[in-house]
Amino acid sequence: MPVDAFYQFDQIQPACRAWVGDKSFYLGLLAQQGCPVIPGLVISAKILQNFLGEIQWIEPLFADLPNSSLYLDVDNSQQLQAIAQRIRHAIQSAPLPESWLNEVETAVQGWQSASLILRPSLALSALDPTLIARTAGLMSSCVCWSNREAIANSIKQVWAELFRAKSLFYWQRLGIQIQQVHLAVLVQPLGEAIASGEVRLFEQSLEIRAVWGLGKALVNGEASPTTYTIQGQTGQPIYDPGRQNFAYYILDKSDIEEGDQPIQIVPLDLAQQGRSPLNLEQSQQIVTLTRKASAILKMPVELEWTLICPAPGTQPTLHLTQAIPQFKVPHPARRAKFGVQPLCGLAAAPGQVTAIAWVVDPTVPLQTDLPSGVILVTQTLSPDWLLYLKQVAGVIAEQGGMTSHAAIVAREMGIPAVLGIAGATRLIRSGDAVRVDGDRGEVHRVDLATLESATLEQTTIALPNSAKLSAAIFTAPRDRPTRLMLTLSQPESIAQAASLPVDGVGLLRSELMLLEALDRQHPKLWLEQGRKHELIDRIAHQIRLFAEAFDPRPVFYRSLDLRSHEFSTLAGQEPLERYPMLGLRGTLSYQRTPAQFEVELLALRQVQRWGYDNVQLLLPFVRTVEEFVFCRQMVERAGLTENSNFQLWIMAEVPSVLMLLPDYVAAGVQGIAIGSNDLTQLMLGVDREHPEMAIAFDQHHPAMMRTFQQLITGAQMAGIPCTLCGQAVSQYPEVIEALVDWGITAISVSPSEVEQVYGAIARASSTRLGSFPN
């Protein structure tokens, strides 16, 4: 074991700062001066160095990793992500020495806590004292149960954060060599938090932000915190109630079942939503503690705190969980209109970008002369606006959810997006310089004078480029039973997407793909104008782009599902329905307007005549077997089944498919694709595009997991393949292991999610064998 491998807070001295990291160092200083700090054990950066040195690396590039500069071409994002995935997999697969685990386990047993939080603690101050604040949020903490196996896995998970693609990108662009980054792990008990939050001390004021439960809701931007602003030394707080619909709490020990995670989400009743998480006495305690911490550290400070109830019936006590010195923090009065804190919403599409805002007046139609490179700020972003995403740098919207078309396309195109920010069009003005953080769901105002210097941090590696991946690094094994496929809609993404190590396109969204081809006119209008053959040709050419790029890999084309509220600006569109999500959509609409469906079928037939037999058809939102039979007969009349490779599938997104799957197969269904977004909406009765309903839209809810399992096993019994599309696996990667275990044939994700899901499938399917149908 390395010397000085583990530290308690009372053992931390200035000389060991580089090995314990700034997070642990400052908490240690405060603990030694009598501040109420949550106890902790620091696994020093020396442990990580020793661990990396013991790994038996296959690639020469990693052989001397603890001391290597690891020079990478960070502009080749595809290679960067592949290398990052390889390193992280090796770290997570290597065993930890038992002596190390004994040391951690001894400390944990003394805390008598059922769950733990492991936080990354970086040391970069020798390079630049402000770097530690600038890298906040770059690496994630990990929560786990306090058993030996969970602790070992979580330690390695935090270490692996150092080698994420975005981390490697950041270090190299800052001119920091990887051996200069010292990463320690701070292990702390996770208490029964009544409330949590943060506090910042400025020159003439102090600001407290508070949420019910754990601070996860605040960090994730899922709650508008209660805010207390205290002016002067003795002023009374100015109270802003904020808004919080749910909170995160530690799962009660008596409720633990196998597979449960330590943290549970609890909806807040109306009475609690209207109450402040802090009383006046508690807020004054935070004020006093903040000023004491600032005096100890001799500089303004930001603290993270939590109120913990030691035992039932006792008074809650205040504890510190993090202390961050503030270097050159301006007074709030000098900040822009939406304040010191960012606007918080849903992290809909990953990446960060800084640019000039362009606010859309909701009373005026979107203009075609939208400037390129701006951040689009709007009330809502319906699919018929998506053509304009090609020229914007980022998106901010007041409405929309994680599974809205706007979020889906933004992720596919690698455009950072934050949705669900109430009042965004009022708080932001055209010409403001803003930063969109699509990883954390935050929007920050920045100084116009520093906009040019933001180029470094605005780069996102959400969408890999077209460079070919090395077969030795990232090749899909052919015996992998669960295939990885792509969900696409934009022709602009074809070149990059087709070079990824995937097995085809699991879902080609026709509505979004055809917007440009339709020339802003509903298909009905094209037919009324006698332009049927021109429309067939346009659609066929769009489909051909994907068929050619992925040939011979399959491309599953999902036919049009034009919901009235999403395409209201198309000329000739049907009137807006009262309940469009449950209205005349999917295959039911084909029965009413078969001529429009026939156009798509004839376009697919044209693609077949051009020599491409890898395009299959997915029917959307099928409610009944009768609807499917009607569509199958039209498919046969169009001649598509004359090609022996052609397959006719349906989306399993209406619960009736689950109940009648054998009947569908008997009627000719050759495969099903689970549409987890719509299926969750209907199973749980939740509007998936309502931002305030995000907490209830839970795609790994037990009801959904059982539904997925029954669909997969039902398909196996019927002898047909079953794939999954939607955001279930990207939002909840832990479901992948269950899906693979049940025998899912393929999982379809956006290009930005390929690395994460690929690794999860590879790990989960290491003992399974299977094949994907031609």
ZIBEL-V691837 format. One record per helix or strand. SS is the DSSP state (@ for helix, = for strand). FROM is the first residue (numbers start at 1). LEN is the number of residues. Records with the same first field share a line. If there is no record, write none. Layout:
BEGIN
SS: FROM-LEN + FROM-LEN
END
This chain:
BEGIN
=: 6-3 + 37-1 + 40-4 + 115-9 + 142-4 + 182-8 + 193-9 + 205-9 + 224-1 + 226-6 + 238-3 + 243-1 + 246-5 + 263-5 + 301-8 + 317-9 + 343-2 + 346-4 + 352-8 + 375-4 + 394-4 + 416-4 + 433-5 + 442-4 + 483-6 + 504-6 + 521-1 + 554-5 + 571-1 + 615-5 + 648-5 + 671-5 + 721-5 + 746-4
@: 9-3 + 14-19 + 45-10 + 60-3 + 77-17 + 98-14 + 131-4 + 148-14 + 165-9 + 178-3 + 216-4 + 253-3 + 270-4 + 280-18 + 332-3 + 383-9 + 405-9 + 424-4 + 448-3 + 452-7 + 491-8 + 510-4 + 523-6 + 532-19 + 580-3 + 586-7 + 594-16 + 625-13 + 640-3 + 656-4 + 661-6 + 676-9 + 691-3 + 702-17 + 728-4 + 735-8 + 751-14
END
